[in-house]
Amino acid sequence: MEIKDNELLRQFEISTDTGLVAMEYSLQDRKIFLTKFCENENLDIELQDEFIKSVLAIAEERNLKVVPTHIRLVKFFRKHRRYRELLPPGLKI
C-alpha cells in the first residue's frame, strides 16, 4: 500500500478501485491530530484498518504522538491496544 502525504491538503491518501481514501491531519509541536477519516464509499473495513496502521507507522517513524479526534480512529485505538503507546501522556481512550 503506497500512502501519499499530501502536505498542501494536510492529508494522507491512498487510491483504490472505488476511489480515494484519505485521513486529514494537523501537526502541532510533536503531535499529529488525526481530525477526519474520509472513506468515500469504500466500505472495506480491512483496507481501512491497513490504511490506519500504515499512517500510524509513519507517525511512529517520525517520532510523533498521535491524537485521534475522529470517532472511527478512536474506535480503532480502542480495538487495537498495541497502538496506545503512540498516544501522548495523559490521553486515555
Secondary structure as GFF3:
##gff-version 3
##sequence-region A 1 93
A	DSSP	beta_strand	4	6	.	.	.	ID=ss1
A	DSSP	beta_strand	11	16	.	.	.	ID=ss2
A	DSSP	beta_strand	19	28	.	.	.	ID=ss3
A	DSSP	beta_strand	31	38	.	.	.	ID=ss4
A	DSSP	alpha_helix	45	61	.	.	.	ID=ss5
A	DSSP	beta_strand	65	68	.	.	.	ID=ss6
A	DSSP	alpha_helix	71	79	.	.	.	ID=ss7
A	DSSP	three_ten_helix	81	86	.	.	.	ID=ss8
###
